[in-house]
Amino acid sequence: MSEATINSLQGREKLSPRALHHLSKTYQCVSQNLQQRGIPSDATIAAVMSMAIHEDLTGQPQKGKVHLDALERMVEIRGGIAQFEATRILLQKICRADIEYALQNGSRPRLNRDEFPRDLIQFILAPMAHPQHTYPFMWQLQVYEITLQQVFVDLMSVSRLLNYNPAFFRFEPFAYQEVLISVCYRLLHHQPLADNQLGNWGEGETPYQQLFYLGFLALMTTLLFRYKAFKRLSYPLLAERLRSTVEKASSNRLTNGPMLLWFLFVGGISVFIDADTRKWLSPHIKKCLSGLGIDGWPAARKQIRKFPWIDIVHDDLGHELWQAIISE
């Protein structure tokens, strides 16, 4: 399984005979375990969860659906996702498999979990002087959805925390995973990517609500799977939604240039990473920079950091995108 995943991330599509043999043995063991025990063990669930993730990483969503269906049924047999609290690592990995499939397929997630470590984060931030990003700001941009307002506040808190202490979540790894799981589930249950209404807004409305929704999801993909030595995962459906929203938004008069700049850069460091999409994205970024009177990366970064942005994760990617754009 590990070889299959590494091959996928490095861009090698074919599995070795040895890897195929081990994958086949895994299927056999899972089948035997279910026949003998009836109630799936943690090991069986972990194996199916790994296979579901593997199929997503190798671009085989139909096979991934089969494994996710089985995983969902096993969780039901065990009494629901809450029954896995004693094995929190497994619980979080099950949720990650569910989320990854929803991002790739566009469907609504099968499970749900919201254990965002809000109290812990606010306790750490309490002694620090920092600007309050409250709901009125979102109302000014006609972002009325409570889910998006709360996600914005939560992601700003996480950004401030990690920009103050980048190593914090090394000592709280479970809390970090709960951040990812909570935010992704809230967004994907709010509106799945395959929703036909996505990208539509009524006359007189601004596109900020959809820009934030897609921008938050794109930002989360930079945190879900990060392997500097390997190729980044692609999210074609999310990229398509982002692109259509940018094109439609460009015909609207957007009064908040910094927000649009953040959105464009988040797209550029997450899903718009190949040469063709970068070529399409570049004019939009240049137009936004010109409108803001920005001619240097420090000034651009200052505006972008008004929104969710984790320096240790996003600064290098953002600067790389900046260099690519100005060198054209």
HUWO-V517007 format. One record per residue. N is the residue number from 1. RES is the residue in one letter. PHI is phi as a letter, one per 40 degrees, with the letter a starting at -180 (NA if undefined). PSI is psi as a letter, one per 40 degrees, with the letter a starting at -180 (none if undefined). OMEGA is omega as a letter, one per 20 degrees, with the letter a starting at -180 (NA if undefined). Layout:
n=N res=RES phi=PHI psi=PSI omega=OMEGA
n=N res=RES phi=PHI psi=PSI omega=OMEGA
//
This chain:
n=1 res=M phi=NA psi=d omega=a
n=2 res=S phi=c psi=d omega=r
n=3 res=E phi=c psi=d omega=r
n=4 res=A phi=c psi=d omega=a
n=5 res=T phi=c psi=d omega=r
n=6 res=I phi=c psi=d omega=r
n=7 res=N phi=d psi=d omega=a
n=8 res=S phi=c psi=d omega=a
n=9 res=L phi=c psi=d omega=r
n=10 res=Q phi=c psi=e omega=r
n=11 res=G phi=g psi=e omega=r
n=12 res=R phi=c psi=h omega=a
n=13 res=E phi=c psi=d omega=a
n=14 res=K phi=c psi=i omega=r
n=15 res=L phi=c psi=i omega=r
n=16 res=S phi=c psi=i omega=r
n=17 res=P phi=d psi=d omega=a
n=18 res=R phi=c psi=d omega=r
n=19 res=A phi=c psi=d omega=r
n=20 res=L phi=c psi=d omega=r
n=21 res=H phi=c psi=d omega=a
n=22 res=H phi=c psi=d omega=r
n=23 res=L phi=c psi=d omega=r
n=24 res=S phi=c psi=d omega=r
n=25 res=K phi=c psi=d omega=r
n=26 res=T phi=c psi=d omega=r
n=27 res=Y phi=d psi=d omega=a
n=28 res=Q phi=c psi=d omega=a
n=29 res=C phi=c psi=d omega=r
n=30 res=V phi=c psi=d omega=a
n=31 res=S phi=c psi=d omega=r
n=32 res=Q phi=c psi=d omega=a
n=33 res=N phi=c psi=d omega=a
n=34 res=L phi=c psi=d omega=r
n=35 res=Q phi=c psi=d omega=a
n=36 res=Q phi=c psi=d omega=a
n=37 res=R phi=c psi=d omega=a
n=38 res=G phi=g psi=d omega=r
n=39 res=I phi=c psi=h omega=a
n=40 res=P phi=c psi=h omega=r
n=41 res=S phi=c psi=i omega=r
n=42 res=D phi=d psi=d omega=a
n=43 res=A phi=c psi=d omega=r
n=44 res=T phi=c psi=d omega=r
n=45 res=I phi=c psi=d omega=r
n=46 res=A phi=c psi=d omega=r
n=47 res=A phi=c psi=d omega=r
n=48 res=V phi=c psi=d omega=r
n=49 res=M phi=d psi=d omega=r
n=50 res=S phi=c psi=d omega=r
n=51 res=M phi=c psi=d omega=r
n=52 res=A phi=c psi=d omega=r
n=53 res=I phi=c psi=d omega=a
n=54 res=H phi=d psi=d omega=a
n=55 res=E phi=c psi=d omega=r
n=56 res=D phi=c psi=d omega=a
n=57 res=L phi=c psi=d omega=a
n=58 res=T phi=c psi=e omega=r
n=59 res=G phi=g psi=f omega=r
n=60 res=Q phi=b psi=g omega=a
n=61 res=P phi=c psi=d omega=a
n=62 res=Q phi=c psi=d omega=r
n=63 res=K phi=c psi=d omega=r
n=64 res=G phi=c psi=d omega=r
n=65 res=K phi=c psi=d omega=r
n=66 res=V phi=d psi=d omega=a
n=67 res=H phi=c psi=d omega=a
n=68 res=L phi=c psi=d omega=r
n=69 res=D phi=d psi=d omega=r
n=70 res=A phi=c psi=d omega=a
n=71 res=L phi=c psi=d omega=r
n=72 res=E phi=c psi=d omega=a
n=73 res=R phi=c psi=d omega=r
n=74 res=M phi=c psi=d omega=r
n=75 res=V phi=c psi=d omega=r
n=76 res=E phi=c psi=d omega=a
n=77 res=I phi=c psi=d omega=a
n=78 res=R phi=c psi=e omega=r
n=79 res=G phi=h psi=e omega=r
n=80 res=G phi=h psi=i omega=a
n=81 res=I phi=c psi=d omega=a
n=82 res=A phi=c psi=e omega=a
n=83 res=Q phi=c psi=e omega=a
n=84 res=F phi=b psi=e omega=a
n=85 res=E phi=d psi=d omega=a
n=86 res=A phi=c psi=d omega=r
n=87 res=T phi=b psi=g omega=a
n=88 res=R phi=c psi=d omega=r
n=89 res=I phi=c psi=d omega=r
n=90 res=L phi=c psi=d omega=r
n=91 res=L phi=d psi=d omega=a
n=92 res=Q phi=c psi=d omega=r
n=93 res=K phi=c psi=d omega=r
n=94 res=I phi=c psi=d omega=r
n=95 res=C phi=c psi=d omega=r
n=96 res=R phi=c psi=d omega=r
n=97 res=A phi=c psi=d omega=r
n=98 res=D phi=c psi=d omega=a
n=99 res=I phi=c psi=d omega=a
n=100 res=E phi=c psi=d omega=r
n=101 res=Y phi=c psi=d omega=r
n=102 res=A phi=c psi=d omega=r
n=103 res=L phi=c psi=d omega=a
n=104 res=Q phi=c psi=d omega=a
n=105 res=N phi=c psi=d omega=a
n=106 res=G phi=g psi=e omega=a
n=107 res=S phi=c psi=i omega=r
n=108 res=R phi=c psi=h omega=r
n=109 res=P phi=d psi=i omega=r
n=110 res=R phi=c psi=d omega=a
n=111 res=L phi=b psi=a omega=r
n=112 res=N phi=a psi=i omega=r
n=113 res=R phi=a psi=h omega=r
n=114 res=D phi=b psi=g omega=r
n=115 res=E phi=b psi=f omega=a
n=116 res=F phi=d psi=h omega=a
n=117 res=P phi=c psi=f omega=a
n=118 res=R phi=c psi=d omega=a
n=119 res=D phi=c psi=d omega=r
n=120 res=L phi=c psi=d omega=a
n=121 res=I phi=c psi=d omega=a
n=122 res=Q phi=c psi=d omega=r
n=123 res=F phi=c psi=d omega=r
n=124 res=I phi=c psi=d omega=a
n=125 res=L phi=c psi=e omega=a
n=126 res=A phi=d psi=d omega=a
n=127 res=P phi=c psi=e omega=a
n=128 res=M phi=c psi=i omega=r
n=129 res=A phi=c psi=h omega=a
n=130 res=H phi=a psi=i omega=a
n=131 res=P phi=c psi=i omega=r
n=132 res=Q phi=c psi=h omega=r
n=133 res=H phi=c psi=h omega=a
n=134 res=T phi=b psi=i omega=a
n=135 res=Y phi=c psi=d omega=a
n=136 res=P phi=d psi=d omega=r
n=137 res=F phi=c psi=d omega=a
n=138 res=M phi=c psi=d omega=r
n=139 res=W phi=c psi=d omega=r
n=140 res=Q phi=c psi=d omega=r
n=141 res=L phi=c psi=e omega=a
n=142 res=Q phi=g psi=f omega=r
n=143 res=V phi=b psi=g omega=a
n=144 res=Y phi=b psi=e omega=a
n=145 res=E phi=c psi=h omega=a
n=146 res=I phi=c psi=d omega=a
n=147 res=T phi=d psi=d omega=a
n=148 res=L phi=c psi=d omega=r
n=149 res=Q phi=c psi=d omega=a
n=150 res=Q phi=c psi=d omega=r
n=151 res=V phi=c psi=d omega=r
n=152 res=F phi=d psi=d omega=r
n=153 res=V phi=c psi=d omega=a
n=154 res=D phi=c psi=d omega=a
n=155 res=L phi=c psi=d omega=r
n=156 res=M phi=c psi=d omega=r
n=157 res=S phi=c psi=d omega=r
n=158 res=V phi=c psi=d omega=r
n=159 res=S phi=c psi=d omega=r
n=160 res=R phi=c psi=d omega=a
n=161 res=L phi=c psi=d omega=a
n=162 res=L phi=c psi=d omega=r
n=163 res=N phi=c psi=d omega=r
n=164 res=Y phi=c psi=d omega=a
n=165 res=N phi=b psi=g omega=a
n=166 res=P phi=d psi=d omega=a
n=167 res=A phi=c psi=e omega=a
n=168 res=F phi=d psi=d omega=a
n=169 res=F phi=c psi=e omega=r
n=170 res=R phi=c psi=d omega=r
n=171 res=F phi=c psi=e omega=r
n=172 res=E phi=b psi=f omega=a
n=173 res=P phi=c psi=d omega=r
n=174 res=F phi=c psi=d omega=r
n=175 res=A phi=c psi=d omega=r
n=176 res=Y phi=c psi=d omega=r
n=177 res=Q phi=c psi=d omega=r
n=178 res=E phi=c psi=d omega=r
n=179 res=V phi=c psi=d omega=a
n=180 res=L phi=c psi=d omega=a
n=181 res=I phi=c psi=d omega=a
n=182 res=S phi=c psi=d omega=a
n=183 res=V phi=c psi=d omega=a
n=184 res=C phi=c psi=d omega=r
n=185 res=Y phi=c psi=d omega=a
n=186 res=R phi=c psi=d omega=a
n=187 res=L phi=c psi=d omega=a
n=188 res=L phi=c psi=d omega=r
n=189 res=H phi=c psi=d omega=r
n=190 res=H phi=c psi=d omega=a
n=191 res=Q phi=a psi=h omega=r
n=192 res=P phi=c psi=i omega=a
n=193 res=L phi=c psi=d omega=a
n=194 res=A phi=c psi=e omega=a
n=195 res=D phi=d psi=h omega=a
n=196 res=N phi=c psi=e omega=r
n=197 res=Q phi=c psi=e omega=a
n=198 res=L phi=c psi=h omega=r
n=199 res=G phi=g psi=e omega=r
n=200 res=N phi=b psi=h omega=r
n=201 res=W phi=a psi=i omega=a
n=202 res=G phi=c psi=i omega=r
n=203 res=E phi=c psi=h omega=a
n=204 res=G phi=g psi=e omega=r
n=205 res=E phi=c psi=i omega=r
n=206 res=T phi=c psi=i omega=a
n=207 res=P phi=c psi=e omega=a
n=208 res=Y phi=d psi=d omega=a
n=209 res=Q phi=c psi=d omega=r
n=210 res=Q phi=c psi=d omega=r
n=211 res=L phi=c psi=d omega=r
n=212 res=F phi=c psi=d omega=a
n=213 res=Y phi=d psi=d omega=a
n=214 res=L phi=c psi=d omega=r
n=215 res=G phi=c psi=d omega=r
n=216 res=F phi=c psi=d omega=r
n=217 res=L phi=c psi=d omega=r
n=218 res=A phi=c psi=d omega=r
n=219 res=L phi=c psi=d omega=a
n=220 res=M phi=c psi=d omega=r
n=221 res=T phi=c psi=d omega=r
n=222 res=T phi=c psi=e omega=a
n=223 res=L phi=b psi=d omega=a
n=224 res=L phi=c psi=d omega=r
n=225 res=F phi=b psi=h omega=a
n=226 res=R phi=b psi=h omega=r
n=227 res=Y phi=b psi=h omega=a
n=228 res=K phi=c psi=d omega=a
n=229 res=A phi=c psi=e omega=a
n=230 res=F phi=b psi=i omega=r
n=231 res=K phi=c psi=i omega=r
n=232 res=R phi=c psi=i omega=r
n=233 res=L phi=c psi=i omega=r
n=234 res=S phi=b psi=i omega=r
n=235 res=Y phi=b psi=g omega=a
n=236 res=P phi=d psi=d omega=a
n=237 res=L phi=c psi=d omega=r
n=238 res=L phi=c psi=d omega=r
n=239 res=A phi=c psi=d omega=r
n=240 res=E phi=c psi=d omega=r
n=241 res=R phi=c psi=d omega=r
n=242 res=L phi=c psi=d omega=a
n=243 res=R phi=c psi=d omega=a
n=244 res=S phi=c psi=d omega=r
n=245 res=T phi=c psi=d omega=r
n=246 res=V phi=c psi=d omega=a
n=247 res=E phi=c psi=d omega=r
n=248 res=K phi=c psi=d omega=a
n=249 res=A phi=c psi=d omega=a
n=250 res=S phi=c psi=d omega=r
n=251 res=S phi=c psi=e omega=r
n=252 res=N phi=b psi=i omega=r
n=253 res=R phi=c psi=h omega=a
n=254 res=L phi=c psi=h omega=a
n=255 res=T phi=c psi=e omega=a
n=256 res=N phi=b psi=g omega=a
n=257 res=G phi=d psi=d omega=r
n=258 res=P phi=d psi=d omega=r
n=259 res=M phi=c psi=d omega=r
n=260 res=L phi=c psi=d omega=r
n=261 res=L phi=c psi=d omega=r
n=262 res=W phi=d psi=d omega=a
n=263 res=F phi=c psi=d omega=a
n=264 res=L phi=c psi=d omega=r
n=265 res=F phi=c psi=d omega=r
n=266 res=V phi=c psi=d omega=r
n=267 res=G phi=c psi=d omega=a
n=268 res=G phi=c psi=d omega=r
n=269 res=I phi=c psi=e omega=a
n=270 res=S phi=b psi=c omega=a
n=271 res=V phi=b psi=e omega=r
n=272 res=F phi=c psi=g omega=a
n=273 res=I phi=b psi=e omega=r
n=274 res=D phi=c psi=i omega=a
n=275 res=A phi=c psi=d omega=a
n=276 res=D phi=c psi=d omega=a
n=277 res=T phi=c psi=d omega=r
n=278 res=R phi=c psi=d omega=r
n=279 res=K phi=c psi=d omega=r
n=280 res=W phi=c psi=d omega=a
n=281 res=L phi=c psi=d omega=a
n=282 res=S phi=d psi=d omega=a
n=283 res=P phi=c psi=d omega=r
n=284 res=H phi=c psi=d omega=r
n=285 res=I phi=c psi=d omega=a
n=286 res=K phi=c psi=d omega=r
n=287 res=K phi=c psi=d omega=r
n=288 res=C phi=c psi=d omega=r
n=289 res=L phi=c psi=d omega=r
n=290 res=S phi=c psi=d omega=r
n=291 res=G phi=c psi=d omega=r
n=292 res=L phi=c psi=e omega=a
n=293 res=G phi=g psi=f omega=a
n=294 res=I phi=b psi=h omega=r
n=295 res=D phi=b psi=e omega=r
n=296 res=G phi=a psi=i omega=a
n=297 res=W phi=c psi=d omega=r
n=298 res=P phi=d psi=d omega=r
n=299 res=A phi=c psi=d omega=r
n=300 res=A phi=c psi=d omega=a
n=301 res=R phi=c psi=d omega=r
n=302 res=K phi=c psi=d omega=r
n=303 res=Q phi=c psi=d omega=a
n=304 res=I phi=c psi=d omega=a
n=305 res=R phi=c psi=e omega=r
n=306 res=K phi=c psi=e omega=a
n=307 res=F phi=b psi=i omega=a
n=308 res=P phi=d psi=h omega=a
n=309 res=W phi=a psi=h omega=a
n=310 res=I phi=b psi=h omega=a
n=311 res=D phi=d psi=d omega=a
n=312 res=I phi=c psi=d omega=r
n=313 res=V phi=c psi=d omega=a
n=314 res=H phi=b psi=e omega=a
n=315 res=D phi=c psi=d omega=a
n=316 res=D phi=c psi=d omega=r
n=317 res=L phi=c psi=d omega=r
n=318 res=G phi=c psi=d omega=r
n=319 res=H phi=c psi=d omega=r
n=320 res=E phi=c psi=d omega=r
n=321 res=L phi=c psi=d omega=r
n=322 res=W phi=d psi=d omega=a
n=323 res=Q phi=c psi=d omega=a
n=324 res=A phi=c psi=d omega=a
n=325 res=I phi=c psi=d omega=a
n=326 res=I phi=c psi=e omega=a
n=327 res=S phi=c psi=e omega=a
n=328 res=E phi=c psi=none omega=NA
//
